[in-house]
């Protein structure tokens, strides 16, 4: 019963805030995140009045539902994109992703080395900041593009492709960060080679299944004529791909996205494809996605505002500059105009839940309490990164809307 109450509160608050955001000319996810922020502040200030909601950010069941929101967001993005169209942008997207990854990584590491006092943990803490600034939250970019009806444009496809590439690069960097935190040194070349091999193996397996096995299964499902079997088959496939991704040390969202990509009109007819797309969209945007975005807002921790305001301000500025200087500039030299390049840089700026995952890994490793006693700059790092995640996630749709979308004027094509 407590879970039902929690979901009721979250859904009502996020959807109401989403409506107000849309009325204010912003995508609904802005309101959904701010709804989570509002709830988080309310719970922290009046925890005695809302005993069921206390401890909500750390609720494991809610985390599981939020993960489902991420899963279905990426599955929906895959279903609505076409592999051939995505492949056309993959060359540009990889270069954009690489620049949008390396520039903020170097910028974040440099800031860490500047702000953090000398200690045995300075390398790991600086690398953590670099990692936090380098990553991009794919689900956030996907949802913004969907809200603005820009997902299936050249710019939209480039953003999604680049964000997926960025996610793979982030996995490699996260492996380095974990090794530095636990062992004090970077992983060996052999260990990194094995991880890169697993990434390659994942795409070989999923690609072979998508091109050769899925069409056979699709025709078989169409003949059986069991109610909603195509929907169940797609979700089961996406779950299987996600499990394979995690087994090979990738993020599960990549599995869901790739499974959606291969659910195309070679497998089912147009009517079935549209029907399944509609059902996934309703479940995702009407229920799971608002819960996911609310959980981002719930994690707000304002302690860095007073403990290390200069570090916090610098991190927020660097979070945007790194992506604009990396992804945005390279986009411009890849053939996009200034508005489109700014939109790509802005879209790559969103950190969302991905940054929170990285921050939690570092928190559990006691990275923010070393050396003892920890300097204020180190002690407030977790709070600062959470604020950066929320600020960049809220600002991203505003940037994209301002640069690409103005009423009926959409600048998504090259």
Secondary structure, 3 states (H helix, E strand, C coil): CHHHHHHHHHHHHHHHHHHHHHHCCCCHHHHHHHHHHHHHHHHHHCCCCCCCCCCHHHCHHHHHHHHHHHHHHHHHHHHHCCHHHHHHHHHHHHHHHHHHHHHHHHHHHHHHHHHCCCCCCHHHHHHHHHHHHHCCCHHHHHHHHHHCCCCCCHHHHHHHHHHHHHHHHHHHHHHHHHHHHHHCCCCCHHHHHHHHHHHHHHHHHHHHHHHHHHHHHHHHHHHHCCCCHHHHHHHHHHHHHHHHHHHCCCCHHHHHHHHHHHCCCCCCCHHHHHHHHHHHHHHHHHHHHHHHHHHHHHCCCCHHHHHCHHHHHHHHHHHHHHHHHHHHHHHHHCCCCHHHHHHHHHHCCCCHHHHHHHHHHHHHCCHHHCCCCCCHHHHCHHHHHHHHHHHHHHHHHHHHHHHHEECCEECCCC
